Amino acid sequence: MKLYYSPGACSLSPHIALREIGIDPELVKVSTKTHKTEDGSDFYAINAKGYVPVLELFDGARLTEGPAIVQYIADRAPEKHLAPPNGSFERYRLQEWLGYINSELHKTFGPLFSPATTEEQKNAIRASLGSRFDWVQQQLGSNPFLMGEQFTVADCYLFVILTWTRYTGIDLGKWPVLASYVERIMARPAVQAALKAEGLA
């Protein structure tokens, strides 16, 4: 499989998921600024939406949108239990988490990376994220993972989003449960392999 990615971006989530199921993907680096691949190709020709991730399958079919991609990956290796079975209540709980991470955390972070966002606006965004971190920390509680004892693709996604705090002026130490969670996920061999492949470790 071929994964179009940008180092440390949300594409790191499916990258981790692929390595969790034992797939070492072909990686194609994409610039989020120029929308070009490493060889100079126009990324818009790959994904008209212009952003990563894109997963290209062996038959050439392409899938976009991180929450969809990670569920596809999980279903390729059900024995790894990266997602509960389709049709089960727990599968919908996983989708609930993926939806929340996508809409309430991932998208909220976006303006913090933009030079057009004023410091006043950034402080308001950080406060908003802080209240959401409060809720996620409460839900996580003493569980090792979002779904309890089982690591899932929701953890791949949340881990990546939480790593963005180090680049956006947010001290994750204010949420010790989340800080410990990040360290726990970081220690997984598949996570380390993905980080190394993206030049982040």
PyRosetta script that sets phi, psi and omega in degrees:
from pyrosetta import init, pose_from_sequence

init()
pose = pose_from_sequence("MKLYYSPGACSLSPHIALREIGIDPELVKVSTKTHKTEDGSDFYAINAKGYVPVLELFDGARLTEGPAIVQYIADRAPEKHLAPPNGSFERYRLQEWLGYINSELHKTFGPLFSPATTEEQKNAIRASLGSRFDWVQQQLGSNPFLMGEQFTVADCYLFVILTWTRYTGIDLGKWPVLASYVERIMARPAVQAALKAEGLA")
pose.set_psi(1, 150.3)
pose.set_omega(1, -178.9)
pose.set_phi(2, -113.6)
pose.set_psi(2, 129.1)
pose.set_omega(2, 179.5)
pose.set_phi(3, -116.6)
pose.set_psi(3, 121.0)
pose.set_omega(3, 172.7)
pose.set_phi(4, -86.5)
pose.set_psi(4, 125.3)
pose.set_omega(4, -170.3)
pose.set_phi(5, -144.1)
pose.set_psi(5, 165.1)
pose.set_omega(5, 167.6)
pose.set_phi(6, -129.2)
pose.set_psi(6, 133.0)
pose.set_omega(6, -173.1)
pose.set_phi(7, -53.0)
pose.set_psi(7, 124.7)
pose.set_omega(7, 176.0)
pose.set_phi(8, 77.8)
pose.set_psi(8, -4.9)
pose.set_omega(8, 178.6)
pose.set_phi(9, -76.2)
pose.set_psi(9, -176.2)
pose.set_omega(9, -178.1)
pose.set_phi(10, -61.9)
pose.set_psi(10, -18.6)
pose.set_omega(10, 176.7)
pose.set_phi(11, -64.2)
pose.set_psi(11, -15.2)
pose.set_omega(11, 176.4)
pose.set_phi(12, -64.6)
pose.set_psi(12, -27.9)
pose.set_omega(12, 179.9)
pose.set_phi(13, -62.1)
pose.set_psi(13, -56.0)
pose.set_omega(13, 175.6)
pose.set_phi(14, -65.7)
pose.set_psi(14, -27.7)
pose.set_omega(14, 176.0)
pose.set_phi(15, -60.9)
pose.set_psi(15, -46.1)
pose.set_omega(15, 177.6)
pose.set_phi(16, -62.3)
pose.set_psi(16, -45.1)
pose.set_omega(16, -178.5)
pose.set_phi(17, -59.4)
pose.set_psi(17, -41.8)
pose.set_omega(17, 177.8)
pose.set_phi(18, -59.7)
pose.set_psi(18, -45.0)
pose.set_omega(18, -179.3)
pose.set_phi(19, -69.8)
pose.set_psi(19, -29.4)
pose.set_omega(19, 176.1)
pose.set_phi(20, -64.1)
pose.set_psi(20, -30.8)
pose.set_omega(20, 178.9)
pose.set_phi(21, -95.6)
pose.set_psi(21, 7.5)
pose.set_omega(21, 173.9)
pose.set_phi(22, 91.0)
pose.set_psi(22, 15.9)
pose.set_omega(22, 178.8)
pose.set_phi(23, -103.5)
pose.set_psi(23, 125.3)
pose.set_omega(23, 174.5)
pose.set_phi(24, -96.6)
pose.set_psi(24, 97.9)
pose.set_omega(24, -171.0)
pose.set_phi(25, -74.4)
pose.set_psi(25, 155.7)
pose.set_omega(25, 167.9)
pose.set_phi(26, -74.7)
pose.set_psi(26, 123.3)
pose.set_omega(26, -175.3)
pose.set_phi(27, -102.6)
pose.set_psi(27, 133.3)
pose.set_omega(27, 175.2)
pose.set_phi(28, -121.8)
pose.set_psi(28, 111.7)
pose.set_omega(28, -177.0)
pose.set_phi(29, -76.9)
pose.set_psi(29, 136.5)
pose.set_omega(29, -178.5)
pose.set_phi(30, -124.0)
pose.set_psi(30, 136.3)
pose.set_omega(30, 174.3)
pose.set_phi(31, -83.8)
pose.set_psi(31, 124.9)
pose.set_omega(31, 178.5)
pose.set_phi(32, -75.0)
pose.set_psi(32, -14.3)
pose.set_omega(32, 179.7)
pose.set_phi(33, -89.5)
pose.set_psi(33, -46.7)
pose.set_omega(33, -176.4)
pose.set_phi(34, -94.7)
pose.set_psi(34, -16.1)
pose.set_omega(34, -176.2)
pose.set_phi(35, 59.1)
pose.set_psi(35, 39.2)
pose.set_omega(35, 175.5)
pose.set_phi(36, -120.0)
pose.set_psi(36, 150.2)
pose.set_omega(36, 172.7)
pose.set_phi(37, -83.3)
pose.set_psi(37, 173.1)
pose.set_omega(37, -177.0)
pose.set_phi(38, -57.5)
pose.set_psi(38, -31.8)
pose.set_omega(38, -179.5)
pose.set_phi(39, -87.8)
pose.set_psi(39, 7.1)
pose.set_omega(39, 177.1)
pose.set_phi(40, 90.9)
pose.set_psi(40, 2.4)
pose.set_omega(40, -179.4)
pose.set_phi(41, -70.1)
pose.set_psi(41, 152.2)
pose.set_omega(41, 178.9)
pose.set_phi(42, -76.7)
pose.set_psi(42, 114.3)
pose.set_omega(42, -177.4)
pose.set_phi(43, -67.3)
pose.set_psi(43, -26.4)
pose.set_omega(43, 178.5)
pose.set_phi(44, -61.6)
pose.set_psi(44, -23.0)
pose.set_omega(44, 176.3)
pose.set_phi(45, -73.2)
pose.set_psi(45, -21.8)
pose.set_omega(45, 177.2)
pose.set_phi(46, -87.9)
pose.set_psi(46, -47.3)
pose.set_omega(46, 179.8)
pose.set_phi(47, -138.2)
pose.set_psi(47, 108.3)
pose.set_omega(47, -177.0)
pose.set_phi(48, -61.8)
pose.set_psi(48, -17.8)
pose.set_omega(48, 177.3)
pose.set_phi(49, -75.5)
pose.set_psi(49, -20.8)
pose.set_omega(49, 172.1)
pose.set_phi(50, 85.1)
pose.set_psi(50, 7.0)
pose.set_omega(50, -179.0)
pose.set_phi(51, -133.1)
pose.set_psi(51, 158.4)
pose.set_omega(51, 175.8)
pose.set_phi(52, -86.3)
pose.set_psi(52, 160.5)
pose.set_omega(52, 3.1)
pose.set_phi(53, -89.2)
pose.set_psi(53, 158.7)
pose.set_omega(53, 167.0)
pose.set_phi(54, -131.6)
pose.set_psi(54, 129.0)
pose.set_omega(54, 175.2)
pose.set_phi(55, -107.3)
pose.set_psi(55, 120.0)
pose.set_omega(55, 177.8)
pose.set_phi(56, -102.0)
pose.set_psi(56, 124.5)
pose.set_omega(56, -176.1)
pose.set_phi(57, -84.9)
pose.set_psi(57, 173.2)
pose.set_omega(57, -175.7)
pose.set_phi(58, -62.8)
pose.set_psi(58, -27.2)
pose.set_omega(58, 179.9)
pose.set_phi(59, -90.7)
pose.set_psi(59, 4.7)
pose.set_omega(59, 178.3)
pose.set_phi(60, 93.5)
pose.set_psi(60, -10.4)
pose.set_omega(60, 177.2)
pose.set_phi(61, -65.9)
pose.set_psi(61, 145.6)
pose.set_omega(61, -178.0)
pose.set_phi(62, -120.6)
pose.set_psi(62, 141.5)
pose.set_omega(62, 178.4)
pose.set_phi(63, -123.6)
pose.set_psi(63, 134.6)
pose.set_omega(63, 177.9)
pose.set_phi(64, -119.5)
pose.set_psi(64, 173.6)
pose.set_omega(64, -178.9)
pose.set_phi(65, 76.1)
pose.set_psi(65, 112.3)
pose.set_omega(65, -173.9)
pose.set_phi(66, -50.6)
pose.set_psi(66, -50.3)
pose.set_omega(66, -178.6)
pose.set_phi(67, -59.4)
pose.set_psi(67, -34.8)
pose.set_omega(67, 176.8)
pose.set_phi(68, -71.4)
pose.set_psi(68, -42.4)
pose.set_omega(68, -178.0)
pose.set_phi(69, -62.4)
pose.set_psi(69, -46.0)
pose.set_omega(69, -176.3)
pose.set_phi(70, -67.2)
pose.set_psi(70, -31.6)
pose.set_omega(70, 176.5)
pose.set_phi(71, -71.0)
pose.set_psi(71, -37.4)
pose.set_omega(71, 175.4)
pose.set_phi(72, -60.0)
pose.set_psi(72, -46.2)
pose.set_omega(72, 179.9)
pose.set_phi(73, -61.0)
pose.set_psi(73, -46.3)
pose.set_omega(73, -179.4)
pose.set_phi(74, -58.8)
pose.set_psi(74, -39.9)
pose.set_omega(74, -177.8)
pose.set_phi(75, -73.8)
pose.set_psi(75, -12.6)
pose.set_omega(75, 175.6)
pose.set_phi(76, -75.1)
pose.set_psi(76, -21.2)
pose.set_omega(76, -178.5)
pose.set_phi(77, -140.2)
pose.set_psi(77, 70.6)
pose.set_omega(77, -175.9)
pose.set_phi(78, -59.3)
pose.set_psi(78, -24.4)
pose.set_omega(78, 179.9)
pose.set_phi(79, -67.3)
pose.set_psi(79, -15.9)
pose.set_omega(79, 178.0)
pose.set_phi(80, -83.7)
pose.set_psi(80, -13.7)
pose.set_omega(80, 176.2)
pose.set_phi(81, 58.4)
pose.set_psi(81, 36.4)
pose.set_omega(81, 176.2)
pose.set_phi(82, -77.1)
pose.set_psi(82, -11.9)
pose.set_omega(82, 173.2)
pose.set_phi(83, -149.1)
pose.set_psi(83, 142.3)
pose.set_omega(83, 174.9)
pose.set_phi(84, -63.7)
pose.set_psi(84, 163.5)
pose.set_omega(84, -178.0)
pose.set_phi(85, -60.7)
pose.set_psi(85, 144.6)
pose.set_omega(85, 174.9)
pose.set_phi(86, -56.9)
pose.set_psi(86, 138.2)
pose.set_omega(86, 178.7)
pose.set_phi(87, 90.3)
pose.set_psi(87, -14.6)
pose.set_omega(87, 178.8)
pose.set_phi(88, -80.7)
pose.set_psi(88, 155.4)
pose.set_omega(88, 177.9)
pose.set_phi(89, -61.0)
pose.set_psi(89, -37.5)
pose.set_omega(89, -179.3)
pose.set_phi(90, -64.0)
pose.set_psi(90, -28.8)
pose.set_omega(90, 176.6)
pose.set_phi(91, -65.2)
pose.set_psi(91, -39.4)
pose.set_omega(91, 178.0)
pose.set_phi(92, -69.4)
pose.set_psi(92, -31.3)
pose.set_omega(92, 175.1)
pose.set_phi(93, -65.1)
pose.set_psi(93, -40.1)
pose.set_omega(93, 175.7)
pose.set_phi(94, -61.1)
pose.set_psi(94, -44.9)
pose.set_omega(94, 179.3)
pose.set_phi(95, -64.3)
pose.set_psi(95, -33.4)
pose.set_omega(95, 175.3)
pose.set_phi(96, -60.6)
pose.set_psi(96, -46.1)
pose.set_omega(96, 178.2)
pose.set_phi(97, -63.9)
pose.set_psi(97, -46.0)
pose.set_omega(97, -179.7)
pose.set_phi(98, -60.6)
pose.set_psi(98, -39.5)
pose.set_omega(98, 178.3)
pose.set_phi(99, -65.0)
pose.set_psi(99, -41.5)
pose.set_omega(99, -179.6)
pose.set_phi(100, -67.0)
pose.set_psi(100, -46.2)
pose.set_omega(100, 180.0)
pose.set_phi(101, -60.7)
pose.set_psi(101, -41.0)
pose.set_omega(101, -177.6)
pose.set_phi(102, -67.0)
pose.set_psi(102, -49.8)
pose.set_omega(102, -172.1)
pose.set_phi(103, -86.5)
pose.set_psi(103, -36.5)
pose.set_omega(103, -172.4)
pose.set_phi(104, -97.1)
pose.set_psi(104, -23.4)
pose.set_omega(104, -179.8)
pose.set_phi(105, -110.4)
pose.set_psi(105, -60.4)
pose.set_omega(105, -176.3)
pose.set_phi(106, -53.7)
pose.set_psi(106, -55.8)
pose.set_omega(106, -175.3)
pose.set_phi(107, -68.3)
pose.set_psi(107, -28.8)
pose.set_omega(107, 179.0)
pose.set_phi(108, -68.4)
pose.set_psi(108, -32.9)
pose.set_omega(108, 179.8)
pose.set_phi(109, -66.2)
pose.set_psi(109, -29.9)
pose.set_omega(109, -171.5)
pose.set_phi(110, -44.3)
pose.set_psi(110, -54.7)
pose.set_omega(110, -177.5)
pose.set_phi(111, -62.8)
pose.set_psi(111, -20.7)
pose.set_omega(111, 179.0)
pose.set_phi(112, -68.1)
pose.set_psi(112, -20.0)
pose.set_omega(112, 179.2)
pose.set_phi(113, -94.3)
pose.set_psi(113, -3.9)
pose.set_omega(113, -176.3)
pose.set_phi(114, -94.4)
pose.set_psi(114, 129.4)
pose.set_omega(114, 176.8)
pose.set_phi(115, -67.0)
pose.set_psi(115, -15.4)
pose.set_omega(115, 180.0)
pose.set_phi(116, -79.5)
pose.set_psi(116, -13.1)
pose.set_omega(116, -179.4)
pose.set_phi(117, -82.1)
pose.set_psi(117, 127.6)
pose.set_omega(117, -179.6)
pose.set_phi(118, -73.4)
pose.set_psi(118, 161.4)
pose.set_omega(118, 179.5)
pose.set_phi(119, -64.1)
pose.set_psi(119, -35.0)
pose.set_omega(119, 177.4)
pose.set_phi(120, -62.8)
pose.set_psi(120, -43.8)
pose.set_omega(120, 177.6)
pose.set_phi(121, -64.7)
pose.set_psi(121, -40.9)
pose.set_omega(121, 179.5)
pose.set_phi(122, -62.7)
pose.set_psi(122, -39.1)
pose.set_omega(122, 178.4)
pose.set_phi(123, -63.6)
pose.set_psi(123, -37.8)
pose.set_omega(123, 177.3)
pose.set_phi(124, -66.2)
pose.set_psi(124, -38.9)
pose.set_omega(124, 178.7)
pose.set_phi(125, -66.8)
pose.set_psi(125, -42.7)
pose.set_omega(125, 178.3)
pose.set_phi(126, -60.5)
pose.set_psi(126, -39.4)
pose.set_omega(126, 178.7)
pose.set_phi(127, -65.2)
pose.set_psi(127, -40.4)
pose.set_omega(127, 178.5)
pose.set_phi(128, -64.4)
pose.set_psi(128, -44.6)
pose.set_omega(128, 177.5)
pose.set_phi(129, -63.1)
pose.set_psi(129, -37.1)
pose.set_omega(129, 179.7)
pose.set_phi(130, -59.2)
pose.set_psi(130, -42.0)
pose.set_omega(130, 179.3)
pose.set_phi(131, -67.0)
pose.set_psi(131, -32.4)
pose.set_omega(131, 177.6)
pose.set_phi(132, -74.5)
pose.set_psi(132, -35.9)
pose.set_omega(132, 174.0)
pose.set_phi(133, -62.5)
pose.set_psi(133, -38.1)
pose.set_omega(133, 176.8)
pose.set_phi(134, -55.4)
pose.set_psi(134, -45.4)
pose.set_omega(134, -177.4)
pose.set_phi(135, -68.1)
pose.set_psi(135, -45.3)
pose.set_omega(135, -179.7)
pose.set_phi(136, -61.8)
pose.set_psi(136, -42.2)
pose.set_omega(136, 179.0)
pose.set_phi(137, -61.2)
pose.set_psi(137, -40.6)
pose.set_omega(137, 178.3)
pose.set_phi(138, -63.9)
pose.set_psi(138, -42.1)
pose.set_omega(138, 179.7)
pose.set_phi(139, -67.1)
pose.set_psi(139, -37.9)
pose.set_omega(139, -179.1)
pose.set_phi(140, -67.8)
pose.set_psi(140, -43.4)
pose.set_omega(140, 177.9)
pose.set_phi(141, 53.9)
pose.set_psi(141, -128.2)
pose.set_omega(141, -179.4)
pose.set_phi(142, -95.9)
pose.set_psi(142, 4.7)
pose.set_omega(142, 179.3)
pose.set_phi(143, -72.9)
pose.set_psi(143, 144.4)
pose.set_omega(143, 177.7)
pose.set_phi(144, -71.6)
pose.set_psi(144, -28.4)
pose.set_omega(144, -176.0)
pose.set_phi(145, -136.9)
pose.set_psi(145, 166.4)
pose.set_omega(145, -175.9)
pose.set_phi(146, -60.4)
pose.set_psi(146, -34.8)
pose.set_omega(146, -179.1)
pose.set_phi(147, -96.4)
pose.set_psi(147, 16.0)
pose.set_omega(147, 179.4)
pose.set_phi(148, 106.4)
pose.set_psi(148, -120.3)
pose.set_omega(148, -177.1)
pose.set_phi(149, -86.9)
pose.set_psi(149, -13.5)
pose.set_omega(149, -173.5)
pose.set_phi(150, -102.9)
pose.set_psi(150, 124.7)
pose.set_omega(150, 173.1)
pose.set_phi(151, -68.8)
pose.set_psi(151, 131.8)
pose.set_omega(151, -179.6)
pose.set_phi(152, -132.7)
pose.set_psi(152, 178.5)
pose.set_omega(152, 178.6)
pose.set_phi(153, -66.3)
pose.set_psi(153, -19.8)
pose.set_omega(153, 174.6)
pose.set_phi(154, -65.1)
pose.set_psi(154, -34.2)
pose.set_omega(154, 177.4)
pose.set_phi(155, -69.9)
pose.set_psi(155, -36.6)
pose.set_omega(155, 174.8)
pose.set_phi(156, -55.8)
pose.set_psi(156, -46.0)
pose.set_omega(156, -175.2)
pose.set_phi(157, -70.0)
pose.set_psi(157, -49.4)
pose.set_omega(157, -178.6)
pose.set_phi(158, -62.5)
pose.set_psi(158, -40.5)
pose.set_omega(158, 178.9)
pose.set_phi(159, -55.5)
pose.set_psi(159, -48.7)
pose.set_omega(159, -178.3)
pose.set_phi(160, -60.7)
pose.set_psi(160, -45.8)
pose.set_omega(160, -178.5)
pose.set_phi(161, -62.0)
pose.set_psi(161, -41.3)
pose.set_omega(161, -179.0)
pose.set_phi(162, -67.5)
pose.set_psi(162, -27.9)
pose.set_omega(162, 178.2)
pose.set_phi(163, -68.0)
pose.set_psi(163, -19.4)
pose.set_omega(163, 179.6)
pose.set_phi(164, -69.3)
pose.set_psi(164, -16.4)
pose.set_omega(164, -179.0)
pose.set_phi(165, -60.3)
pose.set_psi(165, -32.6)
pose.set_omega(165, -176.6)
pose.set_phi(166, -68.2)
pose.set_psi(166, -18.4)
pose.set_omega(166, -179.0)
pose.set_phi(167, -103.2)
pose.set_psi(167, -2.7)
pose.set_omega(167, -170.4)
pose.set_phi(168, -126.5)
pose.set_psi(168, 17.5)
pose.set_omega(168, 174.9)
pose.set_phi(169, 75.1)
pose.set_psi(169, 26.3)
pose.set_omega(169, 177.8)
pose.set_phi(170, -113.4)
pose.set_psi(170, 126.1)
pose.set_omega(170, 179.2)
pose.set_phi(171, -89.7)
pose.set_psi(171, 102.9)
pose.set_omega(171, -178.2)
pose.set_phi(172, -66.6)
pose.set_psi(172, -16.3)
pose.set_omega(172, 176.9)
pose.set_phi(173, -59.8)
pose.set_psi(173, -17.3)
pose.set_omega(173, 176.5)
pose.set_phi(174, -70.2)
pose.set_psi(174, -15.7)
pose.set_omega(174, 178.8)
pose.set_phi(175, -123.8)
pose.set_psi(175, 79.7)
pose.set_omega(175, -172.6)
pose.set_phi(176, -58.9)
pose.set_psi(176, -32.4)
pose.set_omega(176, 178.4)
pose.set_phi(177, -65.1)
pose.set_psi(177, -40.9)
pose.set_omega(177, 179.2)
pose.set_phi(178, -71.5)
pose.set_psi(178, -37.3)
pose.set_omega(178, 177.9)
pose.set_phi(179, -62.5)
pose.set_psi(179, -42.0)
pose.set_omega(179, 178.1)
pose.set_phi(180, -66.8)
pose.set_psi(180, -37.1)
pose.set_omega(180, 178.3)
pose.set_phi(181, -60.4)
pose.set_psi(181, -46.1)
pose.set_omega(181, 179.4)
pose.set_phi(182, -60.4)
pose.set_psi(182, -44.1)
pose.set_omega(182, 179.3)
pose.set_phi(183, -62.9)
pose.set_psi(183, -38.1)
pose.set_omega(183, -179.7)
pose.set_phi(184, -65.6)
pose.set_psi(184, -44.7)
pose.set_omega(184, 179.4)
pose.set_phi(185, -68.0)
pose.set_psi(185, -40.1)
pose.set_omega(185, -178.9)
pose.set_phi(186, -56.6)
pose.set_psi(186, -31.1)
pose.set_omega(186, -176.1)
pose.set_phi(187, -76.8)
pose.set_psi(187, -11.5)
pose.set_omega(187, -178.1)
pose.set_phi(188, -67.3)
pose.set_psi(188, 136.7)
pose.set_omega(188, -178.6)
pose.set_phi(189, -56.0)
pose.set_psi(189, -40.0)
pose.set_omega(189, -179.8)
pose.set_phi(190, -65.2)
pose.set_psi(190, -35.5)
pose.set_omega(190, 178.7)
pose.set_phi(191, -68.5)
pose.set_psi(191, -44.8)
pose.set_omega(191, 178.4)
pose.set_phi(192, -61.7)
pose.set_psi(192, -39.8)
pose.set_omega(192, 179.4)
pose.set_phi(193, -65.1)
pose.set_psi(193, -40.8)
pose.set_omega(193, 179.3)
pose.set_phi(194, -67.0)
pose.set_psi(194, -43.8)
pose.set_omega(194, 179.1)
pose.set_phi(195, -61.7)
pose.set_psi(195, -42.0)
pose.set_omega(195, 179.2)
pose.set_phi(196, -64.4)
pose.set_psi(196, -42.5)
pose.set_omega(196, -178.4)
pose.set_phi(197, -65.3)
pose.set_psi(197, -28.8)
pose.set_omega(197, 179.4)
pose.set_phi(198, -92.0)
pose.set_psi(198, 4.6)
pose.set_omega(198, 178.6)
pose.set_phi(199, 74.6)
pose.set_psi(199, 26.9)
pose.set_omega(199, -176.5)
pose.set_phi(200, -108.6)
pose.set_psi(200, 0.2)
pose.set_omega(200, -179.6)
pose.set_phi(201, -138.9)
pose.dump_pdb("model.pdb")
